[in-house]
Amino acid sequence: MEPVPVQQARARYAELIAAPRALLELEDPQDPRTALVPAASLVFALGAWESTCEELLRAAAVAVVGAARRPEDLPRAIRETLVEVIGEPGEPWEHVQRRLAGGWHRAAIRHLGRALEGRFRHWNTPSGEGVDRLAMQVAGMAPISPRWPEVDGHPGADVLADAIRRRGEAVHLARVTLGAADVAPVLDLLDGIVDVTATTVARRIAHLPPV
């Protein structure tokens, strides 16, 4: 059985993605009033994925930090936050670690929220590269995106990157060249991406003791 936080993230995604799917069904090529429907569906679908990914990686980070037995087990984002909060500008982590002595784990848990907020606040592109970098920083995880499903022989990360680009064009440039046939495969891909990402996080934290 998957850890509860992963189950909750999956359930939340299922709720969030339902609206973009229902919205996409409203497109009618004969009705110009629905011209923006596919783009709107894509925007909200990518928002659902971004929110779910953040929730999954937060769960991973909490589990990894809680289970850390050595300072070296702490993810990079946590170490950097401890240097920022407890150390001096530019001070090496090793110096801060010695200063913390046996209290490094308590300090890590105490500043976990601040570390995660700092990372997620500036994370607004849920691309494969962005997800892999964030997973490594906050939870010490290996790249996830290479495991994502393909779409017509194309890596899922590439298809997602194109969808993110087209979302940006729609939102920032009012450039809309999307139809339901363009968006529907992306929604299916997101289902697969969420499944792989949730499964990967679950395997990473399933054996760790609860915080």
N, C-alpha and C positions, 0 to 999 in steps of 0.2 A: 504493500500500500504506500502511495506517495505521501510525503510529509504534508501536514495540514496547510502550511503557507502555499505550497505548490498547488494543492487542490483548490484553494481559495482563488489563486491567480487564474487558474483555468476557468473556474466558474465565472469569475468577473469578466474574463475575455469573452466567454460565450454570451454574456449579457450585452457587452459593448458592441460586438460585431453584428448582433442581430439587426440593429437599426440601419447600418450601411447596406446590409443585404436587402432589407425591405425597401430602402430608398431606391436602390438600383432598379428594382422592378417597376418603378414609376416612369422610367424613361420611355418616351414615345417619339421616334424619329419624325413623326408627322406633326408633332406638337412642339413648336419652338419654345414654349414655356418650360419645357423639361430639358433644355439644352445643357443646363449646368448640373443636372442630376448626377451623371457619372463622376464628374470632378468632386462634387460634394461627398459622394459615397466614398471616394478614394481618400479624401482628407480625413473623414471620420474613422475610416478603417485603419489608416496608418496611426491615427491617434490611439485607437484601441490597442494596436500592437505596441506602441511606445509605452503606454501605461502598463501593459501587462509585463513587458520586458523589465521595466523598472521595478515592478513589484517582485518579480522572480529574482532579480539580482540583489535586491535588498534582503530577501530571505536568505540567499546564499551567503551574503556578507555577514549577517547576524550569526548564522550558524558557524561559519568559519572562524570568526573572531571569538565567539563564545567557547569554541572547542580548542583554541590555540593553547599549546603546551609550552612553547618556546617563543621568544620574541621574533625569531625568524619565521614563525608560522603566520604572523600578521600580514594581511594584504598591504600592498604598497600605499594605497590611499590612507590607511589607518596610520602607518608609520609616518607618512608625510604630515598628517594632521597633528600627531603628537610632537613632531619637531616644531611645527608652527606654534602650537599652544604652549609647550613646555620649554622648548629650547630657545636659542638665540638665532637671529637671521643667519642662514648659511651653515648652522652647526650640523655636523654629521650625525646621522641616526645613532651611531654607536655611542656617541657622547651622551645623548639624551637617554639612551637605554641604560647606561651606567648610572645616570642620575636617578632614574626611576627605580633601579634595583629590582627588588621583588614585587614592586607595585605596578609593573608594566601592564599586567593583564587588567587590573582594575581601571587603570588609566585608559586603556584601549576601549573597554566597554563604556566608560563614562563619556568618551569623546566620539563614540561610534556614530551617533546621530549627526554630529557636526561634520564628520568626514564624508558621510554619504550625501548629506545635503549639498555640500560643496561640489561633489562630483555630478550629482543628478541635476543640479540647477543649471549647469552649462551644457547639459546633454540634451540636444533637441533634434538629433539626426539618427534615428534608429536603424542605420545601415549595418551591413555585416561587419564592416571595419569598426564602426562605432561601438557595436555590441561587444565585439571581441576585445576591444581595448578596455571598455568599462568592466567587463567580466574579469579581466586580468587584474585591473587596478583595485577593485573593491572586494574580490573574492579569490584572487589567485587562480582563476580557472583558465584552462587551455582554450584555444579558439573554438567557438561553437558553430559559426556560420558554415564551415566546410561540410557540416553534417546536414545542413538544410536541404530540402528536396529540390530537384531540378524542375524546370518548366520547358518542355519541348527541347530537351538537351542542353539548356542554358542553366548555369549555376543559379540557385535561388538568390544568392547574394547579389548577383548582377541584375536579375529581374527586379529585386527590391530596390536597388539603387536607381534604376530607371524610373520606377514608380515614385520614389522620393523626389527625383528631379522634376517629374511632371506635376507632382503636387506643388512644388515650389513655383513652377511656372504659372499654375492656376491661381495660387494664393498671392504671389508677389507681382506678377506681370499681367494678371487677368488674361492669360493665354490658355485657352481651353480647346483642346483638340482630342478630347476623350469621348469614347462611346462605351456602352455597356460591355461590348465585346472586348474592350481594352482592360476594363476594370475587373470583370468577373474572375479572370484567371489570377489576378493579384489577390483577391479575397480568398480564393482557394489556397494560394501559396501561403498567405498569412496563417491560415489554419494549420498548415504543415509546419511552418516555422515555429509557431507557438508550441505545437506538440513536441518537436525536437528540443526546443530550448527548455521547456518545462521538464521533459524527461531527463535532460542532461543535468539540470540543476538538482532534480530529485536524487539522481544517483550520487551527485557530489555531496549532498548533505544528509542522505538517508541514514548513514552510519554514525553521524555526529550526535553527541548528546545534546538535548535541548538546553538552551541558554537559561 
